[in-house]
Amino acid sequence: MVSCVARHSARRSAHHSARRLVAFIPHASTPVLSFLTQHPRRAFAGIALISASMLAFGILYLQNVLGLHPCPMCIVQRECFIVLIVLSVLGAIFPKRGLQVVMAALGVLVCAFGAFTAARQSWLQWNPPEFATCGRDLYGMIESFPLQRVVPMIFRGSGDCSAIDWTLLGLTIANWAFIWFVIFGFVLLALLVRRRAA
């Protein structure tokens, strides 16, 4: 009973913290966006560096030190960050406007998909399924089922996807992933608009 109350309190705290932080982002981002759009290579490099740092923290500390194994939705978000790193590195290395426009456009799509996945997982954490199950490993699902069945299974979620195993400032890993995907998406969208207008 105490454990259930504690988990419910953690979900409520994470929910309120996420809403406050998301509401704060638009007010704080305007001057930063203005600076980044004037220096697109720095913006791409910053996105790659922050994404790589988060991946390293998740794999080296959360997974290998704390023993938190990623659920299917976590793996999808992780792979979105990996794709975002590749696109951002290409955008930072090559200064050609056309290439940067393509990298920014693809990056916006990756951020949108990553944010959707993180938002879905956050919703599951705030509204966990009545019967929690361990669920299948993502790669096990890919090996066992056709792709048209794997995708709905991932977003249906499982007990693992709804679990809150670690928080920072009251926010879960999925909450933080959603916030960063939104930030990166705004930056890349601003770069896309500015570079196309240039």
Sine and cosine of phi, psi and omega as CSV:
sin_phi,cos_phi,sin_psi,cos_psi,sin_omega,cos_omega
0.00,0.00,-0.71,0.71,0.00,-1.00
-0.90,0.44,-0.64,0.77,0.01,-1.00
-0.89,0.45,-0.67,0.75,0.01,-1.00
-0.89,0.45,-0.67,0.74,0.01,-1.00
-0.90,0.44,-0.65,0.76,-0.01,-1.00
-0.91,0.41,-0.66,0.75,0.01,-1.00
-0.92,0.39,-0.62,0.79,0.04,-1.00
-0.91,0.42,-0.65,0.76,0.03,-1.00
-0.90,0.43,-0.62,0.78,0.02,-1.00
-0.90,0.43,-0.64,0.77,0.01,-1.00
-0.91,0.42,-0.67,0.74,0.01,-1.00
-0.90,0.43,-0.66,0.75,0.01,-1.00
-0.90,0.43,-0.69,0.72,0.02,-1.00
-0.90,0.45,-0.64,0.77,0.00,-1.00
-0.89,0.46,-0.75,0.66,-0.03,-1.00
-0.92,0.38,-0.62,0.78,0.01,-1.00
-0.90,0.43,-0.65,0.76,0.01,-1.00
-0.89,0.45,-0.68,0.73,-0.01,-1.00
-0.90,0.44,-0.65,0.76,0.00,-1.00
-0.91,0.42,-0.67,0.74,-0.05,-1.00
-0.94,0.33,-0.66,0.75,0.03,-1.00
-0.89,0.45,-0.60,0.80,0.04,-1.00
-0.92,0.38,-0.47,0.88,-0.04,-1.00
-0.98,0.18,-0.48,0.88,-0.14,-0.99
-0.83,0.56,-0.77,0.64,-0.06,-1.00
-0.85,0.52,-0.57,0.82,-0.04,-1.00
-0.96,0.29,-0.52,0.86,-0.08,-1.00
-1.00,-0.01,-0.28,0.96,-0.18,-0.98
-1.00,0.00,-0.28,0.96,-0.12,-0.99
-0.86,0.51,-0.81,0.59,0.01,-1.00
-0.91,0.41,-0.55,0.84,0.03,-1.00
-0.91,0.41,-0.70,0.71,0.03,-1.00
-0.87,0.49,-0.64,0.77,0.01,-1.00
-0.87,0.49,-0.67,0.74,0.01,-1.00
-0.93,0.38,-0.71,0.71,-0.08,-1.00
-0.92,0.39,-0.60,0.80,-0.01,-1.00
-0.93,0.37,-0.39,0.92,0.07,-1.00
-0.99,0.15,-0.27,0.96,0.00,-1.00
-0.74,-0.67,0.96,0.28,-0.12,-0.99
-0.87,0.49,-0.60,0.80,-0.02,-1.00
-0.92,0.40,-0.59,0.81,0.07,-1.00
-0.92,0.38,-0.61,0.79,0.02,-1.00
-0.89,0.45,-0.73,0.68,0.04,-1.00
-0.88,0.48,-0.68,0.73,-0.02,-1.00
-0.90,0.44,-0.63,0.77,0.02,-1.00
-0.90,0.43,-0.67,0.74,0.03,-1.00
-0.89,0.46,-0.69,0.72,0.01,-1.00
-0.89,0.45,-0.68,0.74,-0.04,-1.00
-0.92,0.39,-0.72,0.69,-0.01,-1.00
-0.91,0.41,-0.68,0.74,0.01,-1.00
-0.89,0.46,-0.69,0.73,0.02,-1.00
-0.90,0.43,-0.62,0.78,0.02,-1.00
-0.90,0.43,-0.67,0.75,0.02,-1.00
-0.92,0.40,-0.64,0.77,0.05,-1.00
-0.89,0.46,-0.70,0.71,0.01,-1.00
-0.88,0.47,-0.67,0.74,0.02,-1.00
-0.89,0.46,-0.69,0.73,-0.03,-1.00
-0.92,0.40,-0.68,0.73,-0.07,-1.00
-0.98,0.19,-0.74,0.67,-0.11,-0.99
-0.97,0.23,-0.61,0.79,-0.06,-1.00
-0.98,-0.17,-0.86,0.51,-0.09,-1.00
-0.90,0.44,-0.66,0.75,-0.05,-1.00
-1.00,0.08,-0.76,0.65,-0.12,-0.99
-1.00,0.10,-0.47,0.88,-0.01,-1.00
-1.00,-0.09,-0.79,0.62,-0.03,-1.00
-0.99,0.12,-0.26,0.96,0.03,-1.00
0.97,0.25,0.46,0.89,0.02,-1.00
-1.00,0.01,0.94,-0.33,-0.03,-1.00
-1.00,0.07,0.71,-0.70,-0.07,-1.00
-0.94,0.35,0.64,-0.77,0.09,-1.00
-0.99,0.11,0.12,-0.99,0.01,-1.00
-0.81,0.58,-0.67,0.74,0.00,-1.00
-0.92,0.38,-0.57,0.82,0.05,-1.00
-0.89,0.45,-0.65,0.76,0.00,-1.00
-0.91,0.41,-0.65,0.76,0.05,-1.00
-0.87,0.49,-0.70,0.71,0.03,-1.00
-0.90,0.43,-0.63,0.78,0.03,-1.00
-0.88,0.48,-0.69,0.72,-0.02,-1.00
-0.94,0.33,-0.50,0.86,0.12,-0.99
-0.89,0.46,-0.66,0.75,0.04,-1.00
-0.91,0.42,-0.61,0.79,0.01,-1.00
-0.90,0.45,-0.72,0.69,0.03,-1.00
-0.88,0.47,-0.64,0.77,0.00,-1.00
-0.90,0.45,-0.61,0.79,0.04,-1.00
-0.89,0.46,-0.72,0.69,-0.01,-1.00
-0.87,0.49,-0.74,0.67,0.00,-1.00
-0.89,0.47,-0.66,0.75,-0.05,-1.00
-0.94,0.35,-0.61,0.79,0.05,-1.00
-0.89,0.45,-0.68,0.73,0.05,-1.00
-0.89,0.46,-0.66,0.75,0.03,-1.00
-0.92,0.40,-0.53,0.85,-0.01,-1.00
-0.98,0.19,-0.55,0.83,-0.06,-1.00
-0.98,0.21,-0.67,0.74,-0.09,-1.00
-0.97,-0.24,0.89,-0.46,-0.08,-1.00
-0.99,0.13,0.02,1.00,-0.05,-1.00
-0.90,0.43,0.73,-0.68,-0.08,-1.00
-0.87,0.50,-0.69,0.72,-0.04,-1.00
-0.87,0.49,-0.69,0.72,0.01,-1.00
-0.91,0.41,-0.65,0.76,0.00,-1.00
-0.91,0.41,-0.56,0.83,0.07,-1.00
-0.90,0.44,-0.70,0.72,0.01,-1.00
-0.90,0.43,-0.71,0.70,0.00,-1.00
-0.89,0.45,-0.63,0.78,0.01,-1.00
-0.92,0.38,-0.66,0.75,0.00,-1.00
-0.90,0.43,-0.72,0.70,0.04,-1.00
-0.90,0.44,-0.62,0.79,0.02,-1.00
-0.89,0.45,-0.62,0.79,0.05,-1.00
-0.88,0.47,-0.67,0.75,0.02,-1.00
-0.90,0.43,-0.67,0.74,0.02,-1.00
-0.90,0.43,-0.67,0.74,0.02,-1.00
-0.89,0.45,-0.64,0.77,0.01,-1.00
-0.89,0.45,-0.69,0.72,0.01,-1.00
-0.92,0.38,-0.67,0.74,0.03,-1.00
-0.90,0.44,-0.67,0.75,0.02,-1.00
-0.91,0.43,-0.64,0.77,0.04,-1.00
-0.88,0.48,-0.70,0.71,0.00,-1.00
-0.90,0.44,-0.70,0.71,0.01,-1.00
-0.91,0.41,-0.62,0.79,0.03,-1.00
-0.91,0.42,-0.65,0.76,0.04,-1.00
-0.89,0.46,-0.66,0.75,0.03,-1.00
-0.93,0.38,-0.63,0.78,0.05,-1.00
-0.88,0.48,-0.66,0.75,0.03,-1.00
-0.89,0.46,-0.65,0.76,0.04,-1.00
-0.91,0.42,-0.58,0.82,0.02,-1.00
-0.94,0.34,-0.57,0.82,0.03,-1.00
-0.99,0.16,-0.42,0.91,0.01,-1.00
-0.75,-0.66,0.94,0.33,-0.11,-0.99
-0.90,0.43,0.51,-0.86,0.05,-1.00
-0.89,0.45,0.49,-0.87,-0.05,-1.00
-0.89,0.45,-0.62,0.79,0.00,-1.00
-0.90,-0.43,0.96,-0.28,-0.03,-1.00
-0.99,0.14,0.73,-0.68,0.07,-1.00
-0.80,-0.59,0.36,-0.93,-0.03,-1.00
-0.93,0.36,-0.51,0.86,0.00,-1.00
0.95,0.30,0.18,-0.98,-0.01,-1.00
-1.00,-0.04,0.42,-0.91,0.16,-0.99
-0.93,0.37,0.58,-0.82,-0.05,-1.00
-0.83,0.55,-0.75,0.67,-0.04,-1.00
-0.94,0.35,-0.51,0.86,0.10,-1.00
-0.91,0.42,-0.63,0.78,0.04,-1.00
-0.91,0.42,-0.66,0.75,-0.02,-1.00
-0.90,0.43,-0.61,0.79,0.00,-1.00
-0.95,0.30,-0.51,0.86,-0.15,-0.99
-1.00,-0.08,-0.39,0.92,-0.11,-0.99
-0.75,-0.66,0.43,-0.90,0.11,-0.99
-0.92,0.38,0.37,-0.93,-0.11,-0.99
-0.86,0.50,-0.59,0.80,-0.03,-1.00
-0.91,0.41,-0.30,0.95,0.08,-1.00
-0.99,-0.11,-0.47,0.88,-0.05,-1.00
-0.92,0.39,-0.71,0.70,-0.07,-1.00
-0.86,0.50,-0.76,0.65,0.06,-1.00
-0.87,0.49,-0.57,0.82,0.01,-1.00
-0.90,0.43,-0.62,0.78,0.00,-1.00
-0.89,0.45,-0.75,0.66,-0.11,-0.99
-0.99,0.15,-0.18,0.98,0.15,-0.99
-0.95,0.32,-0.47,0.88,0.06,-1.00
0.99,0.15,0.11,-0.99,0.02,-1.00
-0.51,-0.86,-0.05,-1.00,0.05,-1.00
-0.87,0.50,-0.60,0.80,0.02,-1.00
-0.89,0.45,-0.67,0.74,-0.05,-1.00
-0.93,0.37,-0.44,0.90,-0.03,-1.00
-1.00,-0.03,-0.11,0.99,-0.04,-1.00
-0.96,0.27,0.61,-0.79,0.09,-1.00
-0.94,-0.33,0.98,-0.19,-0.09,-1.00
-0.98,-0.17,-0.30,0.96,-0.09,-1.00
-0.36,-0.93,0.65,-0.76,0.05,-1.00
-0.70,-0.72,0.41,-0.91,0.11,-0.99
-0.69,-0.72,0.85,-0.53,-0.06,-1.00
0.82,0.57,0.58,0.81,0.04,-1.00
0.99,0.15,0.03,1.00,-0.03,-1.00
-0.94,-0.34,0.63,-0.78,0.03,-1.00
-0.99,0.16,0.12,-0.99,0.03,-1.00
-0.87,0.49,-0.68,0.73,0.02,-1.00
-0.90,0.44,-0.61,0.79,0.03,-1.00
-0.88,0.48,-0.73,0.68,0.00,-1.00
-0.90,0.44,-0.64,0.77,0.03,-1.00
-0.88,0.48,-0.69,0.72,0.01,-1.00
-0.87,0.50,-0.72,0.69,-0.03,-1.00
-0.87,0.49,-0.70,0.72,-0.02,-1.00
-0.94,0.33,-0.59,0.81,0.08,-1.00
-0.88,0.47,-0.65,0.76,0.02,-1.00
-0.91,0.42,-0.70,0.71,0.02,-1.00
-0.87,0.49,-0.76,0.65,0.01,-1.00
-0.88,0.47,-0.62,0.78,0.02,-1.00
-0.89,0.46,-0.68,0.73,0.04,-1.00
-0.89,0.46,-0.70,0.72,0.00,-1.00
-0.89,0.47,-0.73,0.69,-0.02,-1.00
-0.92,0.39,-0.59,0.81,0.05,-1.00
-0.91,0.42,-0.66,0.75,0.05,-1.00
-0.90,0.44,-0.65,0.76,0.06,-1.00
-0.89,0.46,-0.67,0.74,-0.02,-1.00
-0.88,0.48,-0.73,0.69,-0.01,-1.00
-0.90,0.43,-0.70,0.72,-0.06,-1.00
-0.93,0.36,-0.68,0.73,-0.04,-1.00
-0.93,0.37,-0.57,0.82,0.03,-1.00
-0.94,0.34,-0.52,0.85,-0.01,-1.00
-0.99,0.17,-0.32,0.95,-0.07,-1.00
-0.93,0.36,0.00,0.00,0.00,0.00
